[in-house]
Amino acid sequence: RGHSGAVTCAATGREVQRAISGGYDGQLIIWDLATGAPLRTLSGHADAVNCVAVDWATGRALSGSDDHSLRCWRLDDGSCS
């Protein structure tokens, strides 16, 4: 239902009732704050996610990882560039 390891970072968007969390499992999960349900899992990092920043207005997130990478995500479809 959630991360398979510890959560290391999170960002919230009260206006959109969403949150995104990153963890030791290398994944980011988008959450519905009203229900607590996970909405989408973003996979692509090869190691722990250490930070995440979100622009909820544009639907983009930037994450950093112990795998020495930054990834830019589209929250609507989970794609990464």
C-alpha positions in Angstrom: 0.0 0.0 0.0 2.9 2.4 0.6 6.7 2.4 0.7 8.5 -0.8 1.4 11.1 1.1 3.5 11.4 4.3 5.5 9.9 7.5 4.1 12.7 10.1 3.7 10.9 13.1 2.3 7.5 14.5 1.5 5.7 17.5 0.0 2.1 18.5 0.3 -0.4 20.5 -1.7 -3.2 21.5 0.5 -5.0 23.3 -2.4 -5.1 20.1 -4.4 -5.4 17.7 -1.5 -2.4 15.7 -2.5 1.0 14.7 -1.1 4.0 13.1 -2.5 6.5 11.0 -0.5 9.9 9.5 -1.3 11.6 6.7 0.4 14.5 4.2 0.8 12.8 2.0 -1.7 13.7 4.5 -4.5 10.0 5.3 -5.2 7.8 8.3 -5.0 4.1 7.9 -4.1 1.4 10.4 -4.8 -1.3 10.3 -2.0 -4.9 11.6 -1.8 -4.9 13.6 1.5 -8.7 13.3 1.8 -8.7 9.5 1.8 -5.1 8.5 2.6 -5.1 6.3 -0.5 -2.1 6.1 -2.8 -2.9 7.4 -6.3 0.3 6.6 -8.3 3.7 5.2 -7.7 6.6 6.8 -9.6 9.5 4.4 -10.2 12.9 5.2 -11.8 15.5 5.9 -9.1 18.0 3.1 -8.4 18.5 4.1 -4.7 16.8 6.0 -1.9 15.0 9.2 -2.7 16.3 12.0 -0.5 14.3 15.1 -1.6 11.3 16.1 -3.6 9.9 19.5 -4.6 6.5 19.9 -6.4 4.9 22.6 -8.4 1.3 21.5 -8.1 0.1 24.2 -10.5 2.1 22.7 -13.4 1.9 19.1 -12.2 5.6 18.6 -12.1 7.9 17.2 -9.4 11.7 17.1 -9.0 13.3 14.4 -7.0 16.9 13.7 -5.9 18.3 10.3 -5.0 21.4 8.5 -3.6 21.8 7.1 -7.1 23.3 10.6 -7.9 20.4 11.6 -10.2 17.7 14.2 -10.4 14.5 13.3 -12.1 11.7 15.5 -13.3 8.3 13.9 -13.2 4.9 14.6 -14.8 2.4 13.8 -12.0 -0.6 13.3 -14.4 0.9 10.2 -16.1 4.0 9.4 -14.0 6.5 9.9 -16.9 10.0 11.1 -16.2 12.4 13.2 -18.2 
